[in-house]
Amino acid sequence: MAIPWRLQVTHAILKNMDDYTVCQLLFASQTKKDILLWLELEELKNKHSTCFKLWYVVDRAPEAWDYS
């Protein structure tokens, strides 16, 4: 599945305050620069920290990389 479609579903779930679904996204890429929609994903993670879990995996991680 493409990331824009997943984000549409995630936005719909997070928009409903009565929905307690927890969304988890594992984003794999070659490098940090290849991660599409980085800023939007980070904003969702920070705004919905209890309902949206995000983890990045890159093949070539930069120094001080907090993920895998």
Backbone as a printed PyTorch tensor [residue, N CA C, xyz], in Angstrom:
tensor([[[  0.8290,  -1.1900,   0.0000],
         [  0.0000,   0.0000,   0.0000],
         [  0.8710,   1.2500,   0.0000]],

        [[  0.4230,   2.2360,  -0.6780],
         [  1.1620,   3.4960,  -0.7260],
         [  0.9070,   4.3170,   0.5360]],

        [[  1.8790,   5.1120,   0.9210],
         [  1.7790,   5.9050,   2.1500],
         [  0.6380,   6.9240,   2.1110]],

        [[  0.3320,   7.5920,   0.9830],
         [ -0.7880,   8.5490,   1.0220],
         [ -2.1180,   7.8880,   1.4060]],

        [[ -2.3650,   6.6820,   0.9050],
         [ -3.5980,   5.9860,   1.2620],
         [ -3.6220,   5.6600,   2.7540]],

        [[ -2.5180,   5.2090,   3.2840],
         [ -2.4430,   4.8990,   4.7190],
         [ -2.6660,   6.1520,   5.5570]],

        [[ -2.1330,   7.2650,   5.1070],
         [ -2.3370,   8.5150,   5.8440],
         [ -3.7970,   8.9490,   5.8240]],

        [[ -4.4890,   8.7160,   4.7310],
         [ -5.9150,   9.0480,   4.6810],
         [ -6.6830,   8.2560,   5.7310]],

        [[ -6.4100,   6.9750,   5.8270],
         [ -7.0710,   6.1260,   6.8190],
         [ -6.7050,   6.5850,   8.2250]],

        [[ -5.4370,   6.8700,   8.4570],
         [ -4.9750,   7.3240,   9.7730],
         [ -5.6510,   8.6290,  10.1670]],

        [[ -5.7130,   9.5760,   9.2460],
         [ -6.3840,  10.8520,   9.5340],
         [ -7.8490,  10.6320,   9.9030]],

        [[ -8.5260,   9.7510,   9.1840],
         [ -9.9430,   9.4830,   9.4660],
         [-10.1180,   8.8870,  10.8600]],

        [[ -9.2360,   7.9850,  11.2430],
         [ -9.3200,   7.3670,  12.5710],
         [ -9.0320,   8.3960,  13.6590]],

        [[ -7.9700,   9.1740,  13.4880],
         [ -7.5690,  10.1330,  14.5190],
         [ -8.5470,  11.2980,  14.6430]],

        [[ -9.2730,  11.5840,  13.5870],
         [-10.2390,  12.6790,  13.5930],
         [-11.4390,  12.3700,  14.4990]],

        [[-11.7610,  11.0900,  14.6310],
         [-12.9040,  10.6620,  15.4340],
         [-12.4620,  10.4980,  16.8900]],

        [[-12.8250,  11.4380,  17.7280],
         [-12.3940,  11.4280,  19.1320],
         [-12.9970,  10.2680,  19.9290]],

        [[-14.0640,   9.6520,  19.4160],
         [-14.6800,   8.5140,  20.0930],
         [-14.0560,   7.1860,  19.6870]],

        [[-13.1450,   7.2180,  18.7390],
         [-12.4750,   6.0080,  18.2610],
         [-11.1500,   5.8690,  18.9990]],

        [[-10.9690,   4.7730,  19.7040],
         [ -9.7540,   4.5590,  20.4900],
         [ -8.7660,   3.6280,  19.7880]],

        [[ -8.9160,   3.5060,  18.4910],
         [ -7.9950,   2.6950,  17.7050],
         [ -6.5930,   3.2830,  17.7880]],

        [[ -5.6040,   2.4170,  17.9580],
         [ -4.2080,   2.8490,  17.9420],
         [ -3.6320,   2.4730,  16.5790]],

        [[ -3.1370,   3.4610,  15.8560],
         [ -2.5230,   3.2450,  14.5480],
         [ -1.0200,   3.1000,  14.7340]],

        [[ -0.4560,   2.1040,  14.0720],
         [  0.9860,   1.9060,  14.1150],
         [  1.5060,   1.8760,  12.6880]],

        [[  2.5590,   2.6400,  12.4450],
         [  3.1340,   2.7050,  11.1090],
         [  4.6270,   2.4200,  11.1860]],

        [[  5.0560,   1.4410,  10.4330],
         [  6.4740,   1.1290,  10.2720],
         [  6.8450,   1.5810,   8.8660]],

        [[  7.7420,   2.5510,   8.7760],
         [  8.1230,   3.1220,   7.4850],
         [  9.5520,   2.7040,   7.1840]],

        [[  9.7420,   1.9250,   6.1250],
         [ 11.0690,   1.4560,   5.7330],
         [ 11.5110,   2.1800,   4.4660]],

        [[ 12.7890,   2.5610,   4.4460],
         [ 13.3260,   3.2980,   3.3100],
         [ 14.8380,   3.1050,   3.2480]],

        [[ 15.4410,   3.5490,   2.1620],
         [ 16.8960,   3.4470,   2.0240],
         [ 17.6150,   4.4350,   2.9440]],

        [[ 17.1710,   5.6890,   2.9250],
         [ 17.7930,   6.7300,   3.7400],
         [ 16.7000,   7.6040,   4.3520]],

        [[ 17.0840,   8.4370,   5.2970],
         [ 16.1260,   9.3670,   5.9040],
         [ 15.5480,  10.3030,   4.8490]],

        [[ 16.3700,  10.7280,   3.9110],
         [ 15.9120,  11.6420,   2.8570],
         [ 14.8390,  11.0100,   1.9710]],

        [[ 14.7940,   9.6840,   1.9250],
         [ 13.8190,   8.9780,   1.0920],
         [ 12.4640,   8.8020,   1.7710]],

        [[ 12.3390,   9.1950,   3.0140],
         [ 11.0770,   9.0290,   3.7330],
         [ 10.1000,  10.1010,   3.2720]],

        [[  9.0670,   9.6540,   2.6010],
         [  8.0540,  10.5720,   2.0850],
         [  7.2160,  11.1270,   3.2260]],

        [[  6.8550,  12.3800,   3.1350],
         [  5.9600,  13.0390,   4.0950],
         [  6.4990,  13.0270,   5.5210]],

        [[  7.8090,  13.1260,   5.6710],
         [  8.4520,  13.1010,   6.9920],
         [  7.8100,  14.0970,   7.9610]],

        [[  7.6670,  15.3400,   7.5330],
         [  7.1340,  16.3740,   8.4270],
         [  5.7000,  16.0810,   8.8510]],

        [[  4.8830,  15.6260,   7.9270],
         [  3.4980,  15.2980,   8.2660],
         [  3.4340,  14.1150,   9.2330]],

        [[  4.2650,  13.1150,   9.0140],
         [  4.2950,  11.9620,   9.9210],
         [  4.7460,  12.3700,  11.3180]],

        [[  5.7700,  13.2050,  11.3890],
         [  6.2550,  13.6710,  12.6930],
         [  5.1950,  14.5060,  13.4110]],

        [[  4.4830,  15.3210,  12.6620],
         [  3.4200,  16.1350,  13.2550],
         [  2.3150,  15.2420,  13.8340]],

        [[  1.9240,  14.2220,  13.0860],
         [  0.9150,  13.2810,  13.5900],
         [  1.4060,  12.5690,  14.8430]],

        [[  2.6570,  12.1420,  14.8120],
         [  3.2340,  11.4400,  15.9660],
         [  3.2230,  12.3310,  17.2030]],

        [[  3.5750,  13.5780,  17.0430],
         [  3.6250,  14.4990,  18.1840],
         [  2.2370,  14.9160,  18.6620]],

        [[  1.3260,  15.0960,  17.7420],
         [ -0.0220,  15.5470,  18.0940],
         [ -0.8740,  14.4260,  18.6870]],

        [[ -0.6530,  13.1950,  18.2470],
         [ -1.4730,  12.0510,  18.6690],
         [ -0.5820,  10.9490,  19.2460]],

        [[  0.2530,  11.2900,  20.1830],
         [  1.2550,  10.3470,  20.6870],
         [  0.6670,   9.0890,  21.3280]],

        [[ -0.5470,   9.1500,  21.8350],
         [ -1.1390,   7.9550,  22.4380],
         [ -1.8580,   7.0790,  21.4130]],

        [[ -2.2410,   7.6560,  20.2870],
         [ -3.0250,   6.9180,  19.2850],
         [ -2.2570,   6.6020,  18.0080]],

        [[ -1.1050,   7.2310,  17.8130],
         [ -0.3520,   7.0320,  16.5790],
         [  1.0970,   6.7160,  16.9230]],

        [[  1.4950,   5.4960,  16.6450],
         [  2.8620,   5.0400,  16.9090],
         [  3.5990,   4.9530,  15.5780]],

        [[  4.7900,   5.5030,  15.5420],
         [  5.5570,   5.6000,  14.3030],
         [  6.9700,   5.0900,  14.5270]],

        [[  7.4580,   4.2860,  13.5910],
         [  8.8230,   3.7820,  13.6610],
         [  9.4060,   3.7710,  12.2550]],

        [[ 10.6310,   4.2640,  12.1420],
         [ 11.3170,   4.2990,  10.8550],
         [ 12.4240,   3.2510,  10.8370]],

        [[ 12.6220,   2.6570,   9.6740],
         [ 13.7380,   1.7450,   9.4440],
         [ 14.4070,   2.2050,   8.1530]],

        [[ 15.7090,   2.4680,   8.2310],
         [ 16.4450,   2.8600,   7.0270],
         [ 17.6460,   1.9500,   6.8420]],

        [[ 18.0180,   1.7660,   5.5960],
         [ 19.1560,   0.9200,   5.2660],
         [ 20.4720,   1.6070,   5.6310]],

        [[ 20.5330,   2.9120,   5.4040],
         [ 21.7510,   3.6800,   5.6990],
         [ 21.3870,   4.8020,   6.6650]],

        [[ 21.5130,   4.5220,   7.9330],
         [ 21.1060,   5.4830,   8.9670],
         [ 22.1800,   6.5440,   9.1980]],

        [[ 21.7570,   7.7930,   9.3860],
         [ 22.7150,   8.8450,   9.7480],
         [ 23.1380,   8.6780,  11.2050]],

        [[ 24.1990,   9.3550,  11.5830],
         [ 24.6110,   9.3210,  12.9860],
         [ 23.5130,   9.9360,  13.8380]],

        [[ 23.4200,   9.4840,  15.0760],
         [ 22.4090,   9.9650,  16.0290],
         [ 20.9900,   9.6470,  15.5580]],

        [[ 20.8180,   8.5490,  14.8690],
         [ 19.5070,   8.1040,  14.3940],
         [ 18.8020,   7.3900,  15.5320]],

        [[ 17.5950,   7.8210,  15.8680],
         [ 16.8560,   7.2640,  17.0030],
         [ 16.0910,   5.9920,  16.6730]],

        [[ 16.0360,   5.6330,  15.4230],
         [ 15.2330,   4.4950,  14.9950],
         [ 16.1380,   3.3550,  14.5480]],

        [[ 15.5800,   2.3900,  13.8170],
         [ 16.3530,   1.2310,  13.3480],
         [ 16.9740,   1.5000,  11.9940]]])
